[in-house]
Amino acid sequence: MFCAPRDRSRSHHPADRPLTEARAHHPDLSRLRGWKAMKAEADLPEGRWDEERRWALRMGLTGADSIDDKSIPTFARGELPHYAGINTFLKAPYAEDVLEVANYDATVLGIPFDGGTTYRPGTRFGPQGVRKISALYTPYNYEMAVDLREQMTMCDAGDVFTIPANIEKSFDQISRAVSHVFSSGSLPIMIGGDHSIGFPCVRGIAECTSKKIGIVHFDRHADIQEKDLDERMHTTPWFHATNMPNVPAKNLVQIGIGGWQVPREAVKVARDRETNIITMGDMEKMGIDKTAEMALEMAWDGVDMVYMSFDIDSIDCGFVPGTGWPEPGGFLPREALALASKVAAEGICGMELVEVSPPYDTSDITALMGTRVIVDVLGSLVASGKMGAHKRHIDKPVTIPHGQFEGKRWSNAT
């Protein structure tokens, strides 16, 4: 069969392009974030990583003669290996003596309380779940060009002793613990627990300062009604938090609210107190940058500090099944991380991560997402130079007495 010759003047096939035609397969790499991050890593210090390896050998004994890598100890200590060890958050030092939290820029404390849950319990295991999967991470983030171990200090103070059958006594314990950490100058990072802990956490900070506090709250639910089932449950924290004189309701900004789980009682309170609600639809239309800009403007208007409350159920339940009130239509993980990082970049006085419920989780993915939110917030604080910015506002620090004890517990040492 005879075929007509191809009209190469109209062809778009690569083989038909003239050999002299200029090609530009690759962009200017120097404009890519990946290239800049690669270069930035060279400027990060490494002293604390070296220090940790020397500490591991001191605490865990030197490794067997057959081990070529002489930084590996006999007993697992510190970050490595990720599958071993007794987990604190991100394998950070355990401040068994809570008076030591003053030596750290940030302090993680677990709040294992789900007595405010109105549907699926299990968030009392949230701190354990988040700590467990946090062992998967290193302190370094490539895109941020931040190494938390090298650029800040952090400890894990363990869990608050909550009272399972008593909401108000648990609230008192939580406020007392948070006020101790905040008064020390360390940034309190709380892992819940259900969202009822939002009120006592903010109360713990508010009583240590005469300055005003705004709140940025990520959630699918408004959580601002006065009571639920006749108690101050996880649907009520912001009603009571904004009753405090230095936590104005006009500076409460709630991002992601919507769906079929927002009680009308909460809407009435939000309207009466003139709080600020940005729905998921609003965020989609405005975009991440504009949403963050608007939230920050409203939260910071006339106040001195901003507190961040992040409910894991603000993220679409397809990504975070392990939560007490799953709701479709929430943030995509990248959206949530970007928004939280942008809010943190202006500085925060404390943060809570709530509603991770390991009994309902799958392959730890909800706990992992919670971990990622926390470390991204910390990374943003470091990158923006805002870590520790809250300290200047601590003008009413509290002092909490401690008991007397000498020696070591459960030990033959004298």
N, C-alpha and C positions, 0 to 999 in steps of 0.2 A: 504494500500500500504506500502511496506517495503522500508525504506530509509536507504541508507548506512550511517554509522557514519561519522560525520564531521571531516575532517583532521585539527585539531586545530594547528598543527605545521605550517600551511601555511595561517591561517586566520589572517586578519587585523581587525576583528570586536572587539570593546572594551571589549565585554563580554568574549572573548576568550583569553584575555591576562592573563598570570600568575599573581596571587595575589601579588607575590613578585617583579614584574617588577616596576622599579623606574619611577615616573612620574614627569614632570616639567611643570605644567599648566601655571605658572606665571613667567614672566621675573623678573629680578632684578629691582624693582621699583626705586631704587636710581639712576638708569641710565636714567630714562625717564625725559623728559623736564617737563611733567606735575607734577611729584613728586617734582622736584627741585623748580618749580614755587610755589607750595603749601607751601613749606618750606620758600621760599624767602618772601612771603607776610607778614610773621610775623616780618620781619625786616624793613618793610616800616613804615614811620611815619604816624600819624593820626591827627596831630595838626591842619592842615588847614581845615580838614573836621569838626572838632569840632568848629573851628573859624567860618566857614560858617553857621553852624546851629545857633550859637549865634547871628551872624549878621542878619540872617533871622528873628529871633524873635525881634530884635531891629527895623528892617526896616518894618516888616510885622505884628507886634503885636503878642502877645501870642495867642495860639489857644483856642477854646471853652473849657469850663469846662468838657464837655463830652469826649474830646479827651484824651486818655490814654498816647499817645506818646507826651510828653511835648516839644519835639523839633519841632513839627509841628506848623507853624505860621497861623494866620488868612488869610493873603494875601500871595500868592505864591511868594517866593523869592529864588533865587539861583537855584541849580540843580533840586530839586524836587518840584512838580511832573513833570515827563518828558513831559506830554501832556499840560502843562500850562506854563504861563509866557511869557514875551516878549523876544524873542530869540536873543541872541548874539551867536557867535560861541562857542559851548560847554558850554553855559551858563556862559562864562567868564565875568569879569567886563567890563562894557562899558566905554571907555575912551572918554567921551563927550568932555572934554578939551584935545585936542591932545597933549598938552605940557606934559601930564602925561604919555605918552608912555615910557618915559625914565625910569619909575619905574618898567618896566616889561621886562622879558627875551625875550619874543616874542610878536609881535603885529599882529593881523589879520586885514586886511583891504579889503573891498570889492571893486571891480572895475566893476560896472555895465555898461559895454560898449560892444555893438555888431555892431558898425558901420563899423567894418572891415570884417564882415561876407560876404561870396560870395555865400552862398546857403541858409540854413535855419537859420533865426534869432531867438532870444529868450534868448541868453546867458546873456543879460543884467539882467535877473532875476536869474542868477546863484548864486550870493551871498545870495539872499533871500532864495533860495531853499536849499542851503547847510547849512545855519544857522538853518533853520527850522528843518531839519532832524537830525542835529547834537545834538539836544536835546535828541535824543534816547540814546546817549552814556553817559557813566560815564568816568571820567578821568583815570580810572584804567584798565590796560591790564594784564590779567592773565599770558599769555605765556611770555611776556616781563618782568613781575614782575616790572612794572613801574606804578607809580601813578603821573600823570602830575600835579595835584593840589598840591601834597605834595613835588614834586621834582623840580618844575620850577614855574615861574610866567608868566601869559599871560593875555592880554586884547584884546578887540575888539574895534578898533577905528572907526567903521562904514564904510561908503562908500566914495570913492572919487567922487567929483562932476564932472562927465563927461559931455561933450557937444554932444548930440546925432547926430547932423547934421555936426559935424566938427571933423575929425580924428586928425588933427594936434594939435588943441587946447586941445582935450582930452588927447593926448599924453603928452602935456606940464603939464597938471594937474596931470597926473599919475606919471610922473617923479618927480614932486615937492613933492607929497605925499610920495613916496617911499624914496626919499632922506631925508625927514624930519625924518621918522621912523629910517632909517639906521643910520643917523647922531647921533641919540639919544643913539645908542648902542643896541636898541631892534632889534630882528631878524624879518624882514618883511615877512609876510605870506600873499600872495595875492590870492584872490578868484575872478576869472573872471566870465563873460567876455570872449570874443573871444580871439584867440591867437595873434592877433595884439598887445595886451598889453605886449607881451614878450619884444619887443624893448624898450618901455619907462620904463618898470620895471628895466631892466638891466641898462639902461642909468641912472636911478635914483641912483643906487648903484655905478656905475662906476665913476660918477662925485664927489663922496665923498671919493675917494681913489686914490692914485697913483699906487696901487698894481694891478697885473694882475688877471683877472677873467676867469676861464673856465666855460663851460656850459654843463650839462648833460640834454638832451632833450628826453623825452619819447613821442612817437607819431607814427602814421602811415604815416604821411606826412612830407616832408622835410622842408617846410616853409622857404626857403632861396632864393626865387627869388626876384628881385629888386622891381617890381611892379606887381599888378594884377588889372585888370580893371582900369588901370591908377592911382592907389592909393596904399598906403602902407597898404595892407589888412592883413588878418590873415594868409596869405600864405607867408608873407615876413619878419617876425621879425628878423630872424637870419642874413639876408643879412645886415641889418642896424646895428644890435648889433655888428657884427664882423667888422664893419667899424670903430668902436671906437678903439683908439690906445691901450687901456689896456684890450681889449677883443679879444685875438688872435683867428683867424678862426681855427687854427690847434688844438685848445683845445675845439672845439665844437664837442660833441659826441652825436649822435642821435641813439636811440635804438627803434627798432620795425618798422622801415620804410619798406613800401612795399605795395603791392596791386595795384589797378587800379586808384589811385588818387594822384600819384606823378608826377607833371608836368615836362616835360623834361627841361624846363627853369631852374627849381630848381636843377636838376641833373647837368646841365652844370656849375652852380655857385659852387656847392659842389665840383665838380672835379677841377675847376680852383683854388679854395681857399684851396684845400686839407683838407677838413673837414673829419670827421670820421662817417661812417654809419654802424650800426650793424642791419641787417635785422631780422625779426621774425624767419626766417629759421636759421640764424646764431645762434640765442639764443637757438633754439630747439636743434641744434647739439652740441653746447658747454655746455649747461646747465646754470643754474642761477648763480652759484658761479663763473664760468669762465667768463661769460658775464660781471658780475659786476666788476670782477678784471680787465678785459681789459678796460672797460669804465673808471674806476677810474684812471688807469695808463695813459690813453690818456688825460683825462680831466685835471688831476693835473700836467702834465708834464711842469714844468717851470713856473707855476702860483702860486698865493698865496691863492686864494679862489675859490670855485666852487658854481655856481648857479644852482638850479634845476627847470626845467620847465616840468610840467606834464600835458599833454593833455589827457583828459579822453577818447578820441576816440582811444587812443593806446590800450585800452582794447576791446576785441571782442564785437561787437555791440549787440550780443545776451544778454550780461550782462548790457550794458549801452545804451539803446535806446535813451535816452534824450540828444542828442548831435547834433551839426550842420552838421557834416560830418561823418555819421556812415560808418564803414568799417568792413566787416567780416575778420576773420583770425587774430585778434589781440591777446594780452595777455589774459590768464586766470587770474582771479582776484588774485589768490595766487601767480602767477608768478610776476605780477605787484607789489604787496605789498612787496614781498621779495626783488626784485631788488631795489625799491625805498628805502627800509630800509637799504640795504647794501651800497647804495650810500651815504645816509645821515649819516651813521655811521662814515664816514671820515670827516664830518663837511660840512656845507653849509653856504653861506652868505645871502641867501634868497631863497624863493620858491614861485612858482605860480602854481595854479590849475586852468585850463582853459577848456572852451568849454562844460560846463554843461548847458544844455538848458531845464529848467523845462517844458516849453510848450509841449515838445515831450517826456517827461519822463513818466514812468509807475510806480505807487506806490512809487515814490521817490527813486527808486533803483539806478539811475545814481547819484543823489545828495548824496545818502548814500555812494556810492563807492568813490566819491570825498572826502567826510568827512573822510572815512577810510584811504585814502592815506595820508591826512594831519596829522591825529593823529598818524599813524604809523611812519611817518617821525619824528614828535616831540618825540615820544617814543624812537626811535633809537638814536636821538641826546642826550637824557637824559641818556639812558643806556650806551652809549659809552663815556660819559663825554665831548661831543663836543658842548653842548649848550653854546653859548657865545664866541666860538673860533674866530668868525669874528671880534670881537671888536678891537683887536690889529691892525687891518688893516685900521681903520678909521682915516686917517691922513689929510683929507680935508673936515671936517664936514661943512654942510651948516646951515645957520640960516635964518629962514623964518619969516618975521614979522607977528604979529597978530593984530587984531583990538582991540579997547578999549570998555569995557562994564562993568558996575557995577550992582549988584543985580541978580534977577532971572527972566527968561523969562516967559511970559504968567502966571504971578503969582501976587497975592495981597500982597505977602511978601515984606517988605521994608528992 
